[in-house]
Amino acid sequence: MTKSIEKVNRNGDQRQGDTAPIKNVAACLGLVRTLQDRQPHQNNLGVFAGFSGYGKSVAALYSQNKTGAAYVEVSDTWTRKKLMTAILTELGQYQPRGTLSDLEDEIIGLLARDPRRPLLIDEADKLVDKNMIELVRMIAKKSQAPVLLIGEEHFPNKLERAGDRFRDLVLVTGYAQKCDLEDTRTLAQSFYPSLTMSDDLLDQARQKADGRVRRIGNSLHAIGNFAALRGLTEIDLGTFEGRFSEGKLPTRQEAA
């Protein structure tokens, strides 16, 4: 899905070729662009939410490559210091040192020097769960850099816990959607450009996957392997004899 991504340098802002592979990727990039192009003194926080498997992280990485953004993915084990050192590393400070306050000031300074460079924070739900979201609010408010928070479907509801001080800083909110047939075609052409898959096969893969990018990718893998073993360059629903990914692991009998 990311074959056509064009790299930019860390301080770059590349508009040429902004057309994204699938709609969720375009939606995420659109949010980042809106934050970059906002009017002076407008709020600089955005939220991109959606169910697991909808391709949010892939969309964020695409947006990173298109805009030169700093990107971090929060882990369950992260502390406040780990969050800030991870952001600083992405900003080019590979051995950050100092107190939490020192690290925060350094992040704000680096972002403020390049005010169009976005900061993308994936798995941002965890920041709310760990009571670390206030750090992000202060970094965003003081730096005025574009900041996009990416989380699960109910992430915006979680942000309500942070109160008006955080909520009112959010300029734009977007939700990832299920893949449609056009998206599924795009994924198939990207992963298997030499194999022609019929629409009935792709739509079945999409429906079985509940429109989730990860599951569709698993089904395309099964279809690609099936076709390769039989030397096929074209395949339709009537020809395919494998399993579609449906969000559960196969039983012993199904996997045989």
DOLUM-438115 format. One line per 8 residues: for each residue x, y, z of C-alpha. Coordinates in pm, 1 decimal, decimal comma. Example, Ala and Ser with C-alpha at 12.3 -4.5 7.8 and 13.67 -1.06 7.14 Angstrom:
2
1230,0 -450,0 780,0 | 1367,0 -106,0 714,0
***
This chain:
256
0,0 0,0 0,0 | 290,4 237,2 56,7 | 480,6 161,6 -266,0 | 432,7 508,3 -407,4 | 535,7 698,2 -97,4 | 789,5 967,5 -177,1 | 1044,4 1044,4 92,9 | 1101,1 1401,8 197,3
1370,0 1543,6 417,7 | 1295,8 1612,7 781,0 | 1212,3 1974,7 719,5 | 1036,5 1913,4 388,9 | 678,2 1983,8 290,2 | 596,8 1805,4 -31,5 | 263,5 1864,4 -204,2 | 332,0 1701,8 -537,6
179,7 1354,6 -547,2 | -41,7 1407,6 -241,8 | -297,3 1164,1 -386,9 | -312,0 881,9 -132,5 | -354,4 509,2 -206,6 | -681,5 455,7 -17,6 | -943,0 679,6 140,7 | -832,2 646,3 503,4
-479,9 741,9 405,0 | -618,4 1044,7 221,8 | -831,7 1134,5 524,6 | -535,6 1125,9 761,4 | -315,9 1328,5 527,7 | -599,3 1576,0 482,5 | -615,9 1635,1 858,1 | -241,9 1698,3 871,6
-261,0 1940,4 579,3 | -550,1 2125,9 743,7 | -344,5 2171,2 1059,7 | -47,5 2292,4 856,9 | -259,6 2538,6 657,4 | -468,8 2676,9 943,1 | -486,4 3051,8 996,9 | -250,4 3216,7 1244,5
-362,7 3175,8 1607,0 | -607,7 2898,2 1520,6 | -590,3 2579,3 1724,8 | -328,6 2324,9 1618,9 | -454,1 1988,3 1747,7 | -625,2 1722,4 1538,1 | -770,2 1379,3 1613,6 | -789,6 1076,6 1384,5
-986,5 784,6 1529,7 | -1117,9 448,0 1417,2 | -1151,9 80,9 1491,3 | -852,8 -150,8 1506,4 | -745,0 -275,3 1165,3 | -876,5 21,7 967,9 | -522,7 121,0 866,2 | -474,4 427,7 1086,9
-107,5 358,3 1158,1 | -30,3 298,0 790,9 | -210,2 623,9 711,8 | -1,5 803,3 974,5 | 323,6 667,0 831,9 | 218,0 776,8 483,4 | 146,5 1123,7 619,3 | 484,3 1124,2 791,6
661,3 1050,6 464,9 | 460,7 1312,0 276,0 | 514,4 1592,9 526,6 | 840,6 1513,0 706,8 | 646,8 1479,8 1032,5 | 788,8 1349,7 1358,4 | 604,6 1023,6 1439,1 | 587,5 830,8 1766,2
379,0 528,6 1860,7 | 302,5 512,2 2232,2 | 363,2 183,0 2412,5 | 187,5 46,1 2721,1 | 511,7 66,0 2918,3 | 592,3 429,1 2842,4 | 646,6 685,7 3116,2 | 639,1 1063,3 3078,5
1014,4 1069,0 3030,9 | 1001,2 794,1 2767,8 | 735,9 984,5 2574,1 | 944,9 1299,6 2567,6 | 1271,4 1124,4 2483,1 | 1094,7 942,0 2197,6 | 964,7 1271,5 2057,0 | 1307,8 1431,9 2089,3
1469,7 1137,5 1912,1 | 1226,7 1182,9 1623,2 | 1317,2 1551,2 1619,7 | 1686,0 1465,9 1583,6 | 1802,3 1478,1 1945,6 | 1933,9 1123,3 1984,5 | 2072,8 1150,5 2339,7 | 1829,8 1380,0 2521,0
1914,4 1455,6 2881,6 | 1780,3 1663,5 3164,9 | 1475,8 1686,0 3384,2 | 1124,4 1635,5 3252,3 | 1088,1 2011,0 3239,7 | 1412,5 2041,9 3040,8 | 1295,7 1780,9 2790,8 | 959,2 1948,0 2752,3
1122,8 2285,9 2687,0 | 1353,2 2131,2 2428,3 | 1061,4 1969,1 2242,9 | 869,2 2295,9 2238,8 | 1173,0 2484,3 2112,9 | 1245,3 2239,1 1831,3 | 883,6 2230,4 1714,4 | 849,7 2607,9 1735,9
1155,7 2655,2 1511,7 | 987,6 2458,3 1232,3 | 618,7 2546,9 1281,4 | 490,5 2359,7 974,3 | 649,7 2029,6 1072,0 | 375,5 1809,2 1222,4 | 398,8 1585,5 1526,7 | 198,4 1261,3 1489,3
127,3 1059,8 1804,2 | -14,3 710,7 1742,5 | -186,9 497,6 2007,6 | -265,3 823,8 2185,2 | -541,3 653,0 2384,7 | -268,4 532,3 2616,7 | -175,4 889,7 2704,3 | -524,8 943,9 2843,0
-517,6 611,4 3028,6 | -182,6 700,9 3185,9 | -277,3 1060,9 3268,2 | -7,7 1187,2 3030,8 | -226,8 1375,8 2787,3 | -165,4 1708,0 2962,8 | 198,1 1692,6 2849,1 | 81,8 1685,7 2488,3
-157,9 1973,8 2546,4 | 119,5 2193,9 2679,8 | 362,5 2096,7 2402,7 | 99,2 2173,0 2138,7 | -11,8 2498,2 2299,7 | 337,5 2637,9 2352,0 | 493,7 2525,0 2024,4 | 195,8 2596,4 1795,5
313,8 2310,5 1572,2 | 53,8 2088,0 1401,0 | -14,4 1790,6 1631,7 | -229,1 1494,8 1521,9 | -337,8 1239,8 1782,8 | -433,1 895,7 1650,2 | -638,1 649,9 1851,2 | -914,9 392,2 1864,0
-1280,0 456,3 1781,4 | -1370,4 585,0 2127,3 | -1058,7 797,5 2166,4 | -1251,4 1125,8 2122,0 | -1479,2 1020,0 2409,0 | -1172,8 953,8 2623,5 | -1049,6 1303,4 2551,6 | -1361,8 1437,9 2718,3
-1196,0 1340,1 3048,0 | -932,4 1605,6 2985,3 | -1201,3 1872,3 2999,5 | -1254,1 2194,4 2809,5 | -887,4 2295,4 2822,0 | -798,3 2008,9 2592,2 | -1119,7 1971,7 2394,2 | -1121,9 2333,0 2284,2
-771,9 2301,6 2134,8 | -889,6 2037,9 1884,6 | -938,3 2206,4 1549,1 | -1029,0 1901,4 1337,8 | -1147,5 1546,7 1404,4 | -1170,2 1265,4 1150,6 | -1272,1 900,1 1160,9 | -1125,3 613,1 961,9
-1384,2 422,5 758,1 | -1418,8 65,9 635,3 | -1252,1 -9,9 303,8 | -1485,0 -13,0 6,2 | -1438,2 -212,5 -314,7 | -1229,1 62,3 -472,7 | -992,2 58,5 -173,8 | -971,4 -319,9 -193,1
-882,3 -303,0 -563,1 | -609,0 -52,8 -483,0 | -465,3 -277,3 -212,9 | -471,2 -579,5 -444,6 | -297,9 -390,1 -724,8 | -36,4 -260,4 -484,3 | 41,6 -595,4 -322,1 | 3,6 -814,8 -634,0
46,2 -599,7 -947,9 | 99,0 -903,5 -1172,7 | -215,9 -1084,8 -1056,5 | -561,2 -982,2 -1179,3 | -827,3 -1040,3 -911,6 | -1192,3 -1016,0 -1008,0 | -1429,2 -777,4 -835,4 | -1645,7 -1060,2 -701,4
-1339,9 -1212,6 -531,4 | -1221,9 -879,6 -393,4 | -1566,0 -784,8 -267,6 | -1599,3 -1117,7 -89,8 | -1260,8 -1060,3 73,6 | -1373,9 -713,3 176,7 | -1704,8 -831,0 320,7 | -1550,2 -1122,1 511,1
-1290,7 -880,6 651,2 | -1558,1 -632,8 762,3 | -1373,8 -372,9 557,4 | -1062,7 -382,6 778,2 | -732,5 -323,9 602,0 | -539,4 -580,4 805,8 | -786,9 -860,1 737,5 | -813,9 -768,0 370,6
-435,0 -785,5 353,1 | -442,4 -1134,2 505,1 | -700,5 -1247,2 249,7 | -498,4 -1100,7 -36,6 | -197,7 -1294,2 91,8 | -400,7 -1618,1 80,0 | -527,9 -1537,2 -270,1 | -179,8 -1449,1 -392,6
-31,6 -1773,1 -257,4 | -315,3 -1979,2 -404,7 | -263,6 -1821,3 -746,9 | 114,9 -1860,7 -733,3 | 93,1 -2231,5 -649,3 | -131,4 -2287,2 -952,3 | 53,4 -2056,7 -1188,3 | -244,0 -1825,7 -1230,1
-224,9 -1467,6 -1353,6 | -601,4 -1414,1 -1315,2 | -833,3 -1538,0 -1042,0 | -1200,0 -1499,5 -953,5 | -1428,0 -1607,4 -669,8 | -1519,0 -1936,2 -838,2 | -1152,4 -2032,6 -875,4 | -1027,6 -1945,5 -526,6
-1038,8 -2235,5 -281,0 | -864,8 -2079,0 15,5 | -982,2 -1904,2 332,1 | -1077,7 -1543,1 375,9 | -965,6 -1360,8 688,7 | -1265,0 -1302,7 915,5 | -1106,8 -1184,5 1237,6 | -1052,4 -1524,5 1395,9
-776,3 -1781,7 1373,1 | -864,2 -2101,5 1185,4 | -934,5 -2424,7 1366,7 | -707,0 -2725,3 1309,3 | -947,1 -2858,7 1045,7 | -976,8 -2521,7 869,5 | -599,3 -2471,2 863,9 | -531,1 -2818,9 722,8
***
